[in-house]
Amino acid sequence: MANEGESRARRIGASARIGVILAASSFVNYAAWLGWDHEWDVEPDGSLSGPYQPWQVAGLVVGLGLLAGLAGRRGHPRIGTLGIAGVMWLSWSVNAAISDDSGLWAVGAVMLLPAVFLGVGLVAFLTPLSKSSSHGVRRAE
């Protein structure tokens, strides 16, 4: 009985460490690609665009995909989805709330929430399937 309790405690501790690492990596990914840019661009017709450029968003998405794929390959798609997508969404929401005077950041946050969780979740949960099917071994979650 003591061994089962110790083993479960180790698994929980390992899962917590993995979750923290993935969450911190997600925050660093956000900060590196989008967190620093608060400048809106004035287009030739006088309209505003931004603050992000397409290359910044593409870099963020690639980073999220790599983190989600890593979480899935390591057998932690649930923890990965919660940590990566949750921190990404929270980082964007806090940054947008601080820099937006119109209040429209809340609309963006509501639209981003399912998108980021679905995207990260799909990659995290489908990655183990692609790994196991390429090796002929099925992996149990």
Disulfide bonds with the S-S distance in Angstrom:
none
